[in-house]
Amino acid sequence: MRTFVFAALLIQASVPSRGSIEGVVKAGTTLQQFLPNARLELREGPGTPIIVRSDAGGRFIFSSLASGRYRLFLTEDGFIRQEYGQRSPNMPGVSITVAAGQQVKNVVFRLDAAPTITGSVQDQEGNPLADILVTAARRTYDFRGRPTLTAVASATTDDRGTYRIFWVDPGDYYVSAGYAPVRRSGNDDETVRATYAPVYFGGVTDPEGVRPIRVEIGREINGVDFRLRRQDLAQIFGLTMSDITRRPVAATITFIPTEDANVARYGTQSSLATGTFVISEGVAPGSYIVVGQSTSGEKLAGFTRIKVPSLPRFFLNVRLEFNRAVPVHGRMTMDSELVPDIRQSRIVLMPAEPGAPSPAAVSPLADGQFVLADVIPGEYFLTVANLPNDTYVKAARQGKTDILETPITIVAESAASLEVRLGSDGGRIDTAILDGENRAVSGARVVLVPDVVRRHRPDQYRVRTSTDDGRVTLRGIPPGDYKLFAWESIEPNAYLNADYLHNYDGVGLPVRIGPGQNGPVQLRLIPAGQ
């Protein structure tokens, strides 16, 4: 009996203690009413999130948690969605660290009412228009810092021509309205509605002449009205075929606008087994990436750019040639004999053409070998993430081409292997973020920007979010000259845009990074709206 009890105690002692996170949800920063039934989502890495809801008193608890770093998100109808530690809606939050057996308490969410955008849509004669899509978009930046407009919310008008876009985050929005008619059945005799040119609020199509609508916390923005004019849209006739066999291919086709001025949105189309497709209902003027993927047989894909002019009764023939996806082999090596574990690193090829299909990211094997599968021929930019310790990408080549300075070219016949060389002499720097009253700031976006000569290379930047104590460590930095910035609120990748960064260049903190440990330094927060 004593042996059994002793063994049970040993087993119990060997099982790691489980932790918990608990707190409360309150509605508003002034009324402080407890909010029941709010949805909370806890994530640790890419696995399945844990979801709970707050009780009648607004309380919540996540129990039986393994040790680790967690991110906590909250959503509730009528309120601005929020991540724990978030300083503004478009900024990342702060992770919660749970040690073995630790009970993290007093996590408080204070939710503000979400804004709403309302208005009406009429034709040129002042008649209400139903089934018009109204879209609210925000200025965003892609992985190269190129500005674009990204739709974040939408609504359709009712039979009175009115609409309501519910519960958007505070910020600046470009609101547009437009209609690309689509038959609701397969009846060819069905009447096609009149088409209307898509426009931004204010009646213009050029975003350079559009002023965004400022949406504040808890406000309802009324009077965002539109008057649309009729427009002849272009008819598109197309053929999808294999570039290998020169035979037709049944496929799905997607039209992706590439210009800020183009507020049109289109659903996925399909070609027949004969490879033909027709978009007789019309496509608005503008530039598009047309992307196609085969729906049967061998996996094929292709894309092309088209430009639709603003001309009456215009039609365009589109020929979309599909190629077989090819594997791209590569190897990752070190510039020293000491080789760290690189198996958690991620190699990504991002298409140079916005909207083009991107292959899945991969991780290298222990010996550095990797294979990117199903890469469609075209041009791509190389991105390497999650490198260990203070390593960084020192050089990368495809044959004799430096693929850190120019895109990678993938051809159908064969793709030259990629050689990625890692540097072991990367630097690191500890930074403390302070506000105007010298208080530590958590949730700030801290960005290390390289000197002007290297600013066209995203791999030279380092980005982190300050923790609860206002500190952040940036690692794996190529030695050289930099400037440090800490924003309270900034759109992702905006710092990669030269025009955007020019407005803040004078407030950056110059630092010189050498191998190993640098700093520490203190950095002043750039307040939201500055």
Salt bridges, closest charged atoms under 4 A:
GLU41 OE1 - ARG39 NH1 2.93
GLU41 OE2 - ARG43 NE 2.50
ASP55 OD2 - ARG59 NE 3.49
GLU83 OE2 - ARG71 NE 2.73
ASP131 OD2 - ARG184 NH2 3.30
ASP131 OD2 - ARG193 NH1 3.93
ASP142 OD2 - ARG146 NE 2.55
ASP158 OD2 - ARG160 NH2 3.42
ASP169 OD2 - ARG81 NH2 3.01
ASP172 OD1 - ARG214 NH1 3.13
GLU216 OE2 - ARG214 NE 3.51
GLU220 OE1 - ARG164 NH2 2.81
ASP243 OD1 - ARG246 NH1 2.40
GLU259 OE2 - LYS307 NZ 3.82
ASP260 OD2 - ARG139 NH1 2.61
GLU281 OE2 - ARG183 NH1 3.06
GLU298 OE2 - ARG324 NE 2.24
GLU321 OE2 - ARG246 NH2 3.28
GLU321 OE2 - ARG319 NE 3.24
ASP335 OD2 - LYS394 NZ 3.09
ASP341 OD1 - ARG343 NE 2.93
GLU353 OE2 - ARG305 NH2 2.31
ASP374 OD2 - LYS299 NZ 3.45
ASP390 OD2 - ARG428 NH1 2.41
ASP390 OD1 - ARG475 NE 2.94
GLU405 OE1 - HIS456 NE2 2.67
GLU405 OE2 - ARG457 NH1 3.56
GLU419 OE1 - ARG331 NE 3.36
ASP435 OD2 - ARG439 NE 2.93
GLU437 OE1 - ARG439 NH1 3.51
ASP451 OD1 - ARG454 NE 3.26
ASP459 OD2 - ARG457 NH2 2.88
ASP481 OD1 - ARG512 NE 2.61
GLU488 OE2 - ARG87 NH2 3.02
GLU491 OE2 - ARG138 NH2 3.48
ASP505 OD1 - ARG455 NH2 3.38
ASP505 OD1 - LYS483 NZ 3.55
